[in-house]
Structures are given as C-alpha cells and as structure tokens.
Amino acid sequence: MATVDDLTGRKFGRWTVLKRVENNKVGRAMWLCECSCDSKTQKPLSSSVLKTGDSTSCGCFQKELASNVNRKYDIRLQSKRIYTIWNDMNRRCFNENCREFKWYGEKGITVCDDWSDENNGFPNFFKWSMENGYSENLTIDRIESDGNYEPSNCRWATKIVQANNKNNTIYVKINNVTKTVGEWSQESGIASGVIRSRLRSGWQNEDLLKHVKVKVSND
Ligand SMILES: [Zn+2]
C-alpha cells in the first residue's frame, strides 16, 4: 500500500482537515474537512482536490465573491489558478523545504498577515487580486524585488514587466565597480534591455554601456 501524506490538521483555503475517512471508490485517500465559515459544513474530500485548490470552501467563498466582485471570469477556474499562485508564494516564504525558500524566506522576504492568515489568507488575496487588475495572463510581481508580498508592494504584471524588474537582481562589474543592471542603465542612459541582451551575446563588461549606432535589420 502506498504511503499517504497525512493531512490531518492542515488547512486548505477555508477547509480544515479533521480526519482521514474511508477511501473513495477508486481507492484514493479521503479526508473529512470542515469549513471555517459559520455553517461549519463538513465534507469528505480527496488529497488532490485539496492540494490543487479544486475546492477551497463549502461554497461560501464563491457566494461572497459573486456578490462582492464584478468580474467576467469563471470564478472556479480563476480561483484555482490564484490559489496555486497564493500557495506557491507562501511556500517560498515560509516552507524551508521549498526549493525557492533560499531566495525568499531565507532572505527575510515574507507574506503580510492578511495574505498568510490560515483561515482568510487565500480569500483576502483573492479579493485583492480581483480588485487590483488580476487577469489570467498576468502573474504576481513585487515592485521592489527585495520587498515583501503585501498590497503596497505587489501588482499583477506581464512577464516583460517582471523581467525588467529583475534588472535589480542582475549584478555586473564594470571597471571594478559592481552595480545592478538597473543602476547601470540609469547612469548610462542605455536601456536595461539592451544591457541584458549584450550580456547574453557575450559582450565584454567594459563595452556594455557603449553608445553605438546600430543598423536595424529587416528580419
Ligand atoms: Zn463555508
């Protein structure tokens, strides 16, 4: 028999896992869960439904959203995507076993109380997302790359905006002075995208900030 990850006591959205119950018809582990809302609804759910955010409440959360948020999205689909993003964000900052913890939690980057709260962290984050430009082609971005996950430092952004923001984390040494690509760009007036593309093309560091006339090719 395969070992089953014990979920007793864990929280998934508004669900708290009370205990393991009889496997379902296809032999999957099932867990009796209780919703944290006033209804105290209990329901058996499978590990995967809980872990993927397929179900995050007895239905109370969806109802709240339907009445609070004016959107054009499929709530169920979007809540699943946002749940994964929310879950990953908290893992990076709080779970030492997470591969990315060393770049987040270990560096002191954290998630604000509103978004990491055991019961309402996800609903809070979801509401903030819907009210702050969430769209399914965007990902969560920290404006200051050494700042925390909190409303004042976060936005929903395209990958391009995020790549630009990462200028702040690429360091380049030129004439024995080390600065971030963003800083070199400001100082030289050369766009950071140009500096990064020169880096990728293998330019000598000393040449990265040269102003050169470039012939535009037609391809
Ligand atoms: Zn509920």
Residues whose N, C-alpha, C, O or C-beta is under 5 A from the ligand:
A	BS01	ZN	C35 C37 S57 C58 G59 C60
